[in-house]
């Protein structure tokens, strides 16, 4: 997993020239869009007053969440580039 640096962002913006659209995503609000893998349901549960609660979406504080979400966002980027033909 890698994070983009400010220098990388500036370089990309300079290559795209004027008229390009920029946007920023709030990653914290995007995590609940990704469903929890069914394999992880056993580890994404807690019990309180004899009731079990399960995370059905990717929790923000999970240590592996950034890696899982990075894989998901790379897939979305590939779809945008390869299928839709939009340069990112």
MOPAC internal coordinates of N, CA, C and O (Angstrom, degrees):
PM7 1SCF
backbone

  N    0.0000 0     0.00 0     0.00 0    0    0    0
  C    1.4305 1     0.00 0     0.00 0    1    0    0
  C    1.5184 1   108.43 1     0.00 0    2    1    0
  O    1.2310 1   121.00 1   -37.96 1    3    2    1
  N    1.3160 1   115.69 1   142.04 1    3    2    1
  C    1.4580 1   119.82 1   178.91 1    5    3    2
  C    1.5272 1   109.24 1  -138.39 1    6    5    3
  O    1.2310 1   121.68 1   -30.14 1    7    6    5
  N    1.2968 1   114.40 1   149.86 1    7    6    5
  C    1.4543 1   120.69 1   177.83 1    9    7    6
  C    1.5188 1   108.61 1  -109.38 1   10    9    7
  O    1.2310 1   120.88 1   -35.90 1   11   10    9
  N    1.3129 1   115.92 1   144.10 1   11   10    9
  C    1.4532 1   120.44 1   177.94 1   13   11   10
  C    1.5255 1   108.78 1   -76.50 1   14   13   11
  O    1.2310 1   121.03 1   -38.67 1   15   14   13
  N    1.3199 1   115.64 1   141.33 1   15   14   13
  C    1.4581 1   120.02 1   178.62 1   17   15   14
  C    1.5304 1   109.43 1   -97.13 1   18   17   15
  O    1.2310 1   120.80 1   -12.31 1   19   18   17
  N    1.2985 1   116.08 1   167.69 1   19   18   17
  C    1.4603 1   120.74 1   177.38 1   21   19   18
  C    1.5316 1   109.61 1   -61.35 1   22   21   19
  O    1.2310 1   120.26 1   140.06 1   23   22   21
  N    1.3253 1   117.10 1   -39.94 1   23   22   21
  C    1.4659 1   120.55 1   178.73 1   25   23   22
  C    1.5291 1   111.36 1   -61.92 1   26   25   23
  O    1.2310 1   120.32 1   139.45 1   27   26   25
  N    1.3504 1   116.99 1   -40.55 1   27   26   25
  C    1.4668 1   120.19 1   176.56 1   29   27   26
  C    1.5223 1   110.97 1   -62.43 1   30   29   27
  O    1.2310 1   120.51 1   136.06 1   31   30   29
  N    1.3132 1   116.64 1   -43.94 1   31   30   29
  C    1.4621 1   120.77 1  -179.38 1   33   31   30
  C    1.5249 1   110.86 1   -62.72 1   34   33   31
  O    1.2310 1   120.06 1   136.20 1   35   34   33
  N    1.3151 1   117.48 1   -43.80 1   35   34   33
  C    1.4668 1   121.25 1   179.43 1   37   35   34
  C    1.5273 1   110.33 1   -62.91 1   38   37   35
  O    1.2310 1   120.51 1   138.02 1   39   38   37
  N    1.3191 1   116.63 1   -41.98 1   39   38   37
  C    1.4658 1   120.88 1   179.10 1   41   39   38
  C    1.5280 1   111.14 1   -61.62 1   42   41   39
  O    1.2310 1   120.12 1   136.20 1   43   42   41
  N    1.3208 1   117.38 1   -43.80 1   43   42   41
  C    1.4703 1   121.40 1   179.66 1   45   43   42
  C    1.5220 1   110.43 1   -64.11 1   46   45   43
  O    1.2310 1   120.52 1   136.68 1   47   46   45
  N    1.3282 1   116.61 1   -43.32 1   47   46   45
  C    1.4717 1   121.12 1   179.76 1   49   47   46
  C    1.5196 1   110.47 1   -62.26 1   50   49   47
  O    1.2310 1   119.91 1   138.78 1   51   50   49
  N    1.3221 1   117.78 1   -41.22 1   51   50   49
  C    1.4651 1   121.29 1   179.52 1   53   51   50
  C    1.5280 1   111.25 1   -65.46 1   54   53   51
  O    1.2310 1   119.88 1   144.19 1   55   54   53
  N    1.3322 1   117.83 1   -35.81 1   55   54   53
  C    1.4667 1   121.22 1   179.37 1   57   55   54
  C    1.5293 1   111.27 1   -69.35 1   58   57   55
  O    1.2310 1   120.21 1   144.98 1   59   58   57
  N    1.3263 1   117.21 1   -35.02 1   59   58   57
  C    1.4625 1   120.53 1  -176.91 1   61   59   58
  C    1.5228 1   113.18 1   -77.82 1   62   61   59
  O    1.2310 1   120.22 1   164.00 1   63   62   61
  N    1.3238 1   117.19 1   -16.00 1   63   62   61
  C    1.4605 1   123.28 1   177.17 1   65   63   62
  C    1.5303 1   112.46 1    67.56 1   66   65   63
  O    1.2310 1   121.92 1     6.74 1   67   66   65
  N    1.3355 1   113.93 1  -173.26 1   67   66   65
  C    1.4559 1   120.28 1  -179.16 1   69   67   66
  C    1.5203 1   110.40 1   -69.45 1   70   69   67
  O    1.2310 1   121.63 1   -28.11 1   71   70   69
  N    1.3132 1   114.49 1   151.89 1   71   70   69
  C    1.4580 1   119.97 1   177.50 1   73   71   70
  C    1.5163 1   113.80 1    91.13 1   74   73   71
  O    1.2310 1   119.93 1   176.49 1   75   74   73
  N    1.3220 1   117.74 1    -3.51 1   75   74   73
  C    1.4658 1   119.01 1   178.10 1   77   75   74
  C    1.5288 1   108.72 1   -78.29 1   78   77   75
  O    1.2310 1   121.20 1   -25.04 1   79   78   77
  N    1.3013 1   115.31 1   154.96 1   79   78   77
  C    1.4581 1   121.22 1   178.90 1   81   79   78
  C    1.5196 1   109.47 1   -99.29 1   82   81   79
  O    1.2310 1   120.64 1   -45.33 1   83   82   81
  N    1.3086 1   116.38 1   134.67 1   83   82   81
  C    1.4579 1   122.01 1   177.08 1   85   83   82
  C    1.5196 1   108.42 1  -116.31 1   86   85   83
  O    1.2310 1   120.87 1   -35.13 1   87   86   85
  N    1.3028 1   115.94 1   144.87 1   87   86   85
  C    1.4539 1   119.55 1   174.58 1   89   87   86
  C    1.5112 1   109.22 1  -148.05 1   90   89   87
  O    1.2310 1   121.12 1   -21.24 1   91   90   89
  N    1.2966 1   115.46 1   158.76 1   91   90   89
  C    1.4545 1   122.32 1   179.87 1   93   91   90
  C    1.5210 1   108.15 1  -126.66 1   94   93   91
  O    1.2310 1   120.80 1   -41.89 1   95   94   93
  N    1.2990 1   116.07 1   138.11 1   95   94   93
  C    1.4580 1   120.98 1   178.18 1   97   95   94
  C    1.5159 1   110.14 1  -107.79 1   98   97   95
  O    1.2310 1   121.12 1   -38.68 1   99   98   97
  N    1.2883 1   115.46 1   141.32 1   99   98   97
  C    1.4537 1   120.39 1   172.17 1  101   99   98
  C    1.5280 1   106.63 1   -87.55 1  102  101   99
  O    1.2310 1   120.69 1   -79.18 1  103  102  101
  N    1.3210 1   116.29 1   100.82 1  103  102  101
  C    1.4636 1   121.05 1  -174.36 1  105  103  102
  C    1.5272 1   111.42 1   -61.18 1  106  105  103
  O    1.2310 1   120.02 1   144.63 1  107  106  105
  N    1.3153 1   117.57 1   -35.37 1  107  106  105
  C    1.4604 1   119.93 1  -179.26 1  109  107  106
  C    1.5214 1   111.04 1   -58.27 1  110  109  107
  O    1.2310 1   120.17 1   140.83 1  111  110  109
  N    1.3147 1   117.28 1   -39.17 1  111  110  109
  C    1.4614 1   119.48 1   179.92 1  113  111  110
  C    1.5283 1   111.37 1   -78.64 1  114  113  111
  O    1.2310 1   119.64 1   165.00 1  115  114  113
  N    1.3364 1   118.30 1   -15.00 1  115  114  113
  C    1.4627 1   120.88 1   179.76 1  117  115  114
  C    1.5242 1   112.16 1   -85.22 1  118  117  115
  O    1.2310 1   119.53 1   155.97 1  119  118  117
  N    1.3119 1   118.50 1   -24.03 1  119  118  117
  C    1.4602 1   120.93 1  -178.08 1  121  119  118
  C    1.5327 1   112.50 1   -56.94 1  122  121  119
  O    1.2310 1   119.00 1   137.50 1  123  122  121
  N    1.3409 1   119.51 1   -42.50 1  123  122  121
  C    1.4690 1   118.86 1  -179.80 1  125  123  122
  C    1.5234 1   114.17 1   -65.61 1  126  125  123
  O    1.2310 1   119.55 1   171.75 1  127  126  125
  N    1.3217 1   118.46 1    -8.25 1  127  126  125
  C    1.4589 1   120.67 1   177.82 1  129  127  126
  C    1.5192 1   111.90 1   -78.77 1  130  129  127
  O    1.2310 1   120.32 1   161.65 1  131  130  129
  N    1.3208 1   116.99 1   -18.35 1  131  130  129
  C    1.4571 1   121.49 1  -176.40 1  133  131  130
  C    1.5354 1   109.33 1   -97.39 1  134  133  131
  O    1.2310 1   119.65 1   -62.40 1  135  134  133
  N    1.3301 1   118.27 1   117.60 1  135  134  133
  C    1.4719 1   119.52 1  -179.70 1  137  135  134
  C    1.5293 1   111.88 1   -67.43 1  138  137  135
  O    1.2310 1   120.66 1   -34.13 1  139  138  137
  N    1.3233 1   116.35 1   145.87 1  139  138  137
  C    1.4615 1   120.85 1   177.35 1  141  139  138
  C    1.5142 1   109.48 1   -66.58 1  142  141  139
  O    1.2310 1   120.20 1   -42.46 1  143  142  141
  N    1.3250 1   117.22 1   137.54 1  143  142  141
  C    1.4656 1   118.79 1   174.91 1  145  143  142
  C    1.5280 1   109.73 1   -61.13 1  146  145  143
  O    1.2310 1   120.28 1   -42.88 1  147  146  145
  N    1.3193 1   117.06 1   137.12 1  147  146  145
  C    1.4704 1   120.29 1  -177.53 1  149  147  146
  C    1.5246 1   111.67 1   -60.97 1  150  149  147
  O    1.2310 1   120.06 1   155.09 1  151  150  149
  N    1.3172 1   117.48 1   -24.91 1  151  150  149
  C    1.4629 1   121.50 1   178.18 1  153  151  150
  C    1.5280 1   110.44 1   -64.45 1  154  153  151
  O    1.2310 1   120.49 1   148.01 1  155  154  153
  N    1.3221 1   116.67 1   -31.99 1  155  154  153
  C    1.4592 1   121.61 1  -175.18 1  157  155  154
  C    1.5237 1   114.06 1   -86.85 1  158  157  155
  O    1.2310 1   119.93 1   176.77 1  159  158  157
  N    1.3190 1   117.75 1    -3.23 1  159  158  157
  C    1.4633 1   119.00 1  -174.88 1  161  159  158
  C    1.5267 1   112.31 1   -59.09 1  162  161  159
  O    1.2310 1   120.06 1   148.33 1  163  162  161
  N    1.3044 1   117.48 1   -31.67 1  163  162  161
  C    1.4613 1   119.62 1   178.02 1  165  163  162
  C    1.5171 1   112.64 1   -66.25 1  166  165  163
  O    1.2310 1   120.44 1   147.46 1  167  166  165
  N    1.3131 1   116.76 1   -32.54 1  167  166  165
  C    1.4689 1   120.32 1  -179.64 1  169  167  166
  C    1.5220 1   112.38 1   -91.29 1  170  169  167
  O    1.2310 1   120.27 1   166.51 1  171  170  169
  N    1.3139 1   117.08 1   -13.49 1  171  170  169
  C    1.4623 1   120.65 1  -178.97 1  173  171  170
  C    1.5274 1   110.82 1  -104.60 1  174  173  171
  O    1.2310 1   121.28 1  -137.99 1  175  174  173
  N    1.3119 1   115.16 1    42.01 1  175  174  173
  C    1.4613 1   118.98 1   179.19 1  177  175  174
  C    1.5187 1   109.03 1  -130.21 1  178  177  175
  O    1.2310 1   121.37 1   -22.56 1  179  178  177
  N    1.3015 1   114.99 1   157.44 1  179  178  177
  C    1.4560 1   119.73 1   171.54 1  181  179  178
  C    1.5248 1   108.32 1  -146.25 1  182  181  179
  O    1.2310 1   121.58 1   -22.24 1  183  182  181
  N    1.3082 1   114.57 1   157.76 1  183  182  181
  C    1.4606 1   121.04 1  -176.73 1  185  183  182
  C    1.5232 1   108.93 1  -115.43 1  186  185  183
  O    1.2310 1   121.44 1   -42.78 1  187  186  185
  N    1.3233 1   114.85 1   137.22 1  187  186  185
  C    1.4459 1   120.34 1   176.70 1  189  187  186
  C    1.5218 1   107.86 1  -147.49 1  190  189  187
  O    1.2310 1   121.10 1   -56.15 1  191  190  189
  N    1.3185 1   115.50 1   123.85 1  191  190  189
  C    1.4713 1   122.54 1  -179.69 1  193  191  190
  C    1.5269 1   111.45 1    53.20 1  194  193  191
  O    1.2310 1   121.14 1  -132.14 1  195  194  193
  N    1.3241 1   115.42 1    47.86 1  195  194  193
  C    1.4743 1   123.98 1   177.29 1  197  195  194
  C    1.5267 1   113.54 1    64.52 1  198  197  195
  O    1.2310 1   119.74 1  -161.53 1  199  198  197
  N    1.2998 1   118.11 1    18.47 1  199  198  197
  C    1.4590 1   122.30 1   175.43 1  201  199  198
  C    1.5215 1   108.83 1  -118.11 1  202  201  199
  O    1.2310 1   120.83 1   -38.09 1  203  202  201
  N    1.3272 1   116.02 1   141.91 1  203  202  201
  C    1.4604 1   121.34 1   178.83 1  205  203  202
  C    1.5187 1   109.40 1  -100.71 1  206  205  203
  O    1.2310 1   121.15 1   -43.69 1  207  206  205
  N    1.3285 1   115.41 1   136.31 1  207  206  205
  C    1.4560 1   122.16 1   176.98 1  209  207  206
  C    1.5212 1   108.50 1  -120.64 1  210  209  207
  O    1.2310 1   120.45 1   -45.72 1  211  210  209
  N    1.3213 1   116.74 1   134.28 1  211  210  209
  C    1.4601 1   122.33 1  -177.81 1  213  211  210
  C    1.5258 1   109.85 1  -119.78 1  214  213  211
  O    1.2310 1   121.31 1   -41.14 1  215  214  213
  N    1.3329 1   115.10 1   138.86 1  215  214  213
  C    1.4621 1   119.55 1   171.46 1  217  215  214
  C    1.5263 1   106.70 1   -79.76 1  218  217  215
  O    1.2310 1   120.30 1   -58.17 1  219  218  217
  N    1.3058 1   117.03 1   121.83 1  219  218  217
  C    1.4664 1   120.19 1   178.12 1  221  219  218
  C    1.5254 1   111.66 1   -98.15 1  222  221  219
  O    1.2310 1   120.87 1   171.03 1  223  222  221
  N    1.3251 1   115.94 1    -8.97 1  223  222  221
  C    1.4623 1   121.10 1   174.99 1  225  223  222
  C    1.5192 1   108.12 1  -127.02 1  226  225  223
  O    1.2310 1   120.68 1   -13.97 1  227  226  225
  N    1.2957 1   116.30 1   166.03 1  227  226  225
  C    1.4648 1   121.83 1  -177.03 1  229  227  226
  C    1.5284 1   110.53 1   -66.77 1  230  229  227
  O    1.2310 1   119.66 1   -63.97 1  231  230  229
  N    1.3378 1   118.26 1   116.03 1  231  230  229
  C    1.4673 1   119.28 1   179.05 1  233  231  230
  C    1.5230 1   111.38 1   -73.92 1  234  233  231
  O    1.2310 1   120.57 1   -36.24 1  235  234  233
  N    1.3155 1   116.51 1   143.76 1  235  234  233
  C    1.4604 1   121.27 1  -175.38 1  237  235  234
  C    1.5238 1   112.76 1   -64.96 1  238  237  235
  O    1.2310 1   119.00 1   143.32 1  239  238  237
  N    1.3218 1   119.52 1   -36.68 1  239  238  237
  C    1.4535 1   121.87 1  -174.83 1  241  239  238
  C    1.5143 1   115.54 1   -85.17 1  242  241  239
  O    1.2310 1   119.62 1  -179.80 1  243  242  241
  N    1.3041 1   118.34 1     0.20 1  243  242  241
  C    1.4636 1   122.39 1  -178.56 1  245  243  242
  C    1.5287 1   109.88 1   -66.52 1  246  245  243
  O    1.2310 1   120.22 1   -45.77 1  247  246  245
  N    1.3397 1   117.18 1   134.23 1  247  246  245
  C    1.4739 1   119.60 1  -174.48 1  249  247  246
  C    1.5205 1   112.26 1   -63.61 1  250  249  247
  O    1.2310 1   119.31 1   149.50 1  251  250  249
  N    1.3208 1   118.93 1   -30.50 1  251  250  249
  C    1.4710 1   120.68 1  -179.39 1  253  251  250
  C    1.5265 1   112.34 1   -92.75 1  254  253  251
  O    1.2310 1   119.76 1   177.88 1  255  254  253
  N    1.3250 1   118.06 1    -2.12 1  255  254  253
  C    1.4660 1   121.08 1  -177.55 1  257  255  254
  C    1.5305 1   113.20 1   -58.96 1  258  257  255
  O    1.2310 1   118.70 1   136.33 1  259  258  257
  N    1.3417 1   120.08 1   -43.67 1  259  258  257
  C    1.4671 1   118.57 1   179.12 1  261  259  258
  C    1.5316 1   112.73 1   -59.37 1  262  261  259
  O    1.2310 1   120.11 1   139.62 1  263  262  261
  N    1.3369 1   117.39 1   -40.38 1  263  262  261
  C    1.4625 1   120.35 1   179.64 1  265  263  262
  C    1.5288 1   110.33 1   -66.06 1  266  265  263
  O    1.2310 1   120.49 1   132.92 1  267  266  265
  N    1.3346 1   116.68 1   -47.08 1  267  266  265
  C    1.4653 1   120.58 1  -179.45 1  269  267  266
  C    1.5200 1   110.16 1   -61.30 1  270  269  267
  O    1.2310 1   120.54 1   135.57 1  271  270  269
  N    1.3302 1   116.58 1   -44.43 1  271  270  269
  C    1.4570 1   119.82 1  -178.86 1  273  271  270
  C    1.5193 1   111.03 1   -68.26 1  274  273  271
  O    1.2310 1   119.65 1   146.38 1  275  274  273
  N    1.3361 1   118.26 1   -33.62 1  275  274  273
  C    1.4621 1   121.03 1   176.84 1  277  275  274
  C    1.5200 1   110.51 1   -63.28 1  278  277  275
  O    1.2310 1   120.15 1   138.13 1  279  278  277
  N    1.3309 1   117.31 1   -41.87 1  279  278  277
  C    1.4616 1   120.81 1   177.22 1  281  279  278
  C    1.5287 1   110.73 1   -61.81 1  282  281  279
  O    1.2310 1   120.87 1   137.87 1  283  282  281
  N    1.3202 1   115.93 1   -42.13 1  283  282  281
  C    1.4616 1   121.81 1   178.52 1  285  283  282
  C    1.5314 1   110.65 1   -63.62 1  286  285  283
  O    1.2310 1   119.94 1   134.39 1  287  286  285
  N    1.3318 1   117.71 1   -45.61 1  287  286  285
  C    1.4680 1   120.34 1  -178.58 1  289  287  286
  C    1.5245 1   111.58 1   -68.35 1  290  289  287
  O    1.2310 1   119.74 1   147.90 1  291  290  289
  N    1.3369 1   118.11 1   -32.10 1  291  290  289
  C    1.4710 1   120.65 1   175.44 1  293  291  290
  C    1.5273 1   110.44 1   -64.98 1  294  293  291
  O    1.2310 1   120.50 1   142.74 1  295  294  293
  N    1.3305 1   116.65 1   -37.26 1  295  294  293
  C    1.4558 1   120.59 1   177.38 1  297  295  294
  C    1.5325 1   110.24 1   -64.89 1  298  297  295
  O    1.2310 1   120.48 1   136.61 1  299  298  297
  N    1.3360 1   116.68 1   -43.39 1  299  298  297
  C    1.4609 1   120.78 1   178.39 1  301  299  298
  C    1.5276 1   110.13 1   -62.10 1  302  301  299
  O    1.2310 1   120.37 1   137.85 1  303  302  301
  N    1.3322 1   116.89 1   -42.15 1  303  302  301
  C    1.4673 1   120.55 1   178.36 1  305  303  302
  C    1.5235 1   110.75 1   -61.39 1  306  305  303
  O    1.2310 1   120.19 1   137.92 1  307  306  305
  N    1.3343 1   117.24 1   -42.08 1  307  306  305
  C    1.4621 1   120.91 1   179.35 1  309  307  306
  C    1.5227 1   110.45 1   -62.60 1  310  309  307
  O    1.2310 1   120.12 1   136.96 1  311  310  309
  N    1.3298 1   117.37 1   -43.04 1  311  310  309
  C    1.4652 1   120.76 1   178.93 1  313  311  310
  C    1.5202 1   110.52 1   -60.99 1  314  313  311
  O    1.2310 1   120.89 1   136.17 1  315  314  313
  N    1.3334 1   115.91 1   -43.83 1  315  314  313
  C    1.4737 1   119.56 1  -179.76 1  317  315  314
  C    1.5324 1   110.28 1   -61.95 1  318  317  315
  O    1.2310 1   120.18 1   137.95 1  319  318  317
  N    1.3236 1   117.27 1   -42.05 1  319  318  317
  C    1.4641 1   120.67 1  -177.27 1  321  319  318
  C    1.5422 1   112.00 1   -76.13 1  322  321  319
  O    1.2310 1   120.73 1   127.80 1  323  322  321
  N    1.3345 1   116.21 1   -52.20 1  323  322  321
  C    1.4669 1   120.52 1  -170.83 1  325  323  322
  C    1.5267 1   112.79 1   -79.71 1  326  325  323
  O    1.2310 1   119.93 1   136.42 1  327  326  325
  N    1.3014 1   117.74 1   -43.58 1  327  326  325
  C    1.4574 1   120.45 1  -174.30 1  329  327  326
  C    1.5325 1   111.17 1   -86.39 1  330  329  327
  O    1.2310 1   120.91 1   132.77 1  331  330  329
  N    1.3304 1   115.87 1   -47.23 1  331  330  329
  C    1.4569 1   120.00 1  -176.33 1  333  331  330
  C    1.5200 1   113.58 1   -87.40 1  334  333  331
  O    1.2310 1   120.59 1   162.79 1  335  334  333
  N    1.3321 1   116.47 1   -17.21 1  335  334  333
  C    1.4592 1   120.48 1   178.07 1  337  335  334
  C    1.5184 1   114.40 1    72.28 1  338  337  335
  O    1.2310 1   120.36 1  -157.37 1  339  338  337
  N    1.3244 1   116.92 1    22.63 1  339  338  337
  C    1.4640 1   121.42 1   179.73 1  341  339  338
  C    1.5149 1   108.23 1   -94.30 1  342  341  339
  O    1.2310 1   120.32 1   -51.01 1  343  342  341
  N    1.3209 1   116.99 1   128.99 1  343  342  341
  C    1.4641 1   120.57 1   177.93 1  345  343  342
  C    1.5049 1   109.66 1   -77.17 1  346  345  343
  O    1.2310 1   121.06 1   -48.35 1  347  346  345
  N    1.3296 1   115.58 1   131.65 1  347  346  345
  C    1.4647 1   121.07 1   179.38 1  349  347  346
  C    1.4912 1   108.12 1  -112.88 1  350  349  347
  O    1.2310 1   120.10 1   180.00 1  351  350  349

